Amino acid sequence: MAKKILMICGDFCEDYETMVPFQTLLAVGHTVHAVCPGKKAGDTIATAIHDFEGDQTYTEKRGHNFTLNADFDDVVASSYDALVIPGGRGPEYLRLDARVIATVRHFFEAGKPVAAVCHGAQLLAAAKVLEGRSCTAYPACGPEVTLAGGTYVAMPVDQAMTDGNLVTSPAWPGHPAWLAQFLTLLGTRIEH
């Protein structure tokens, strides 16, 4: 059964962590509304491409323009079945928006599936939904998970984990595991 999924984006969300789940979830038949505070359907956000090139942290390059397909101002969280939070620098700013925080909290209070990748943990920490939970994230976000009362789980960037209704991965190389686990929570069946 198709689900209605909310994806909360911000300028400079990570390119792959925005486009790949958006396209994948659409491809398997779900409805995905990509929104950003202060922007309308048809507006674009700038994305960033993060890569791992042997430095102490990732490198960042300008990514694609990503076109939003819904208005953040029209979001009624209770009308959605699940939430996706891309990483990158977007969560750093999204966590300052009280409506975004309230929206994230709704999904946890209702026990709906949530998928967060990379720096998406910053938004989860700000929403105070990590207490007593285990999750992974980009390693630089580990202290925020811990300070928010969660247990940070270090794992290779191509892995993912599920704790209850929350699926997390350290970065975009984990998409196959992250999206597979999220699709399981959604009850999506893909047959070959």
N, C-alpha and C positions, 0 to 999 in steps of 0.2 A: 504494500500500500504506500503510495507516494506521501511524503511528508513535506511540510512547509517549514523551511529553515531560514533563520535570520543570520546574516553574516555582518558583523559590525567592523567596519574598516575606518582607517584614518589615513591622512596623507602620509606617505612613506611606510605603509605596511609593506612587508616583504613581498616582492613580486610573485614568486612561486607559491608562497603560502596564502596568497589571495586568489590568484588565477586557477591554480590546479584544483583546490577543493571546490571552488565555484563551478568550474567546468565538469569536474567528476560527478558532483552531486546532481547537476543538471542531466548529465549523460545517463545516469541510472534512473531518471524519472522524477526526481524530487524538484520542488519549487524552491528556489533560493532567492531571497531578497537581500541584495548587498546595499548597505546604507552607511552614511557617514554624517555625524552631527554637522548642521549648518549647510548641508548640500541636498540637492534634489535629484530625483531620477533623471538621468541624462547627463548630469554633471560628472566630471572625472576626478579621480584622485591620482596623485603621482605615486608610483611604487618605487621601491629600491631593490636592487639585486644584491644579496649578501652571499659572499663566497668564502670558502675556507682555503686560504692560499699559503698557510704556514706561518702567519703572523700570530701574535698573542690573542687576537680576536678576529672576527670576520672583517672582510673588506666590503665597502659599499659603493655601488655604482647606480646611476639613475636607471630606473626600470621603465616599464610601459605605463601609459595612461590607462587606467582601469575605469570603465564606465559603470556608474552606479545604476541600478535598475529599480530603486524604490526610494521613497523619502523617509528620512529618519523621523521627521516630525509626525508621520502617520503610523509609526510603529506602535502596535498594541501587543506587548510581549505575550499575553495569554493566548493570542491567536496563532502562535508559532509552536512547532513541535520540538525544535532543537536550535542550538546556537553554535556558531563557529566564530572563533576569535583568531584571526591571523596574527603573526608576529611582526617583527620589524620595529620601527620607531613609532608606529601608530599607537600602540597601547600606552606608551609613555604619556601621550596627550589625552587619549580617550579616558584615562583613569581620572582626569580632572573634571569630567562632565557628570554631574549628578544624575541625569537621566540615563546615561550609559550604565553607571553603577547600579541604579535601580533595576534596569533591564537585566543585567547579569545576575543580580540577586534573585530575580523572579525565576530564572531557569533552575537555580539550585533549590530554592524553596519548593518549587513544583516537582523536583526530581526529574526534570527533562534532560536529555542528552546534551552535553556540552563538549566541544572539541576545541582545544587551545594548543597552539604550537609556539615554540620559541619564546619570544618576549610577551606572548599573550598572558603568561603568568603574572606580569605586572598588573594587568587589569583584574585578574582573579584576586591577587593580594589586596588591591585597593578596595575591592568589593567585599572583602572579609569573608570569603567563601571557602578558604583553604584549611581552616582549623580542623584538625583531626584527619585530614586527607593526605594521601601520598600523591605526588605528581612529579613530572619531569619538566624541564624547560631548558632554554639556553643556559649554560653553566653560570653566566654572570647574573642570572635572575635567581639562582639558588638561595642566596641570602634573603631575598624578599619573600620567597616561599616559606622559609624557616621563620622569619619575623612575623609572618601572617598566621603562624600556628600550624603550618603544614609540614610534611616531611618531604624534603627534596630528595629525589632519586636520581643519581648520576647514571647515565647510560650512554651508549654510543649514539651519535646523531642520526643513525639510520634505524633506530628502534622507536617504540612507543609503548605506553602503558595505559591501562584502564583501572580506575578506582571508582566503583559505583557508577554514577552517571557521567563521570569526567574522563575524557580521553586526552592524553597529552603526549607531545613528542618534543625533543630538544630543537629540531630544526627541519627544514624542508627535505633533507635526504631521508627522513623518516616517513614521508608521505605514504608509501605502500602499507606500512604497518599501521600508521595513524588512521588513514582513511578506512582500512579494512576493519579496524576495531570500532570506529565510529559507525560504519555501515551496520555492523553487528548490533550495536546499541539501538540503531534506528529500526532494526528488524528487516533490513533490506536483504533480499535474497537474490543472488546472481548465480544462475545455473549455466553450466557449459555443456 
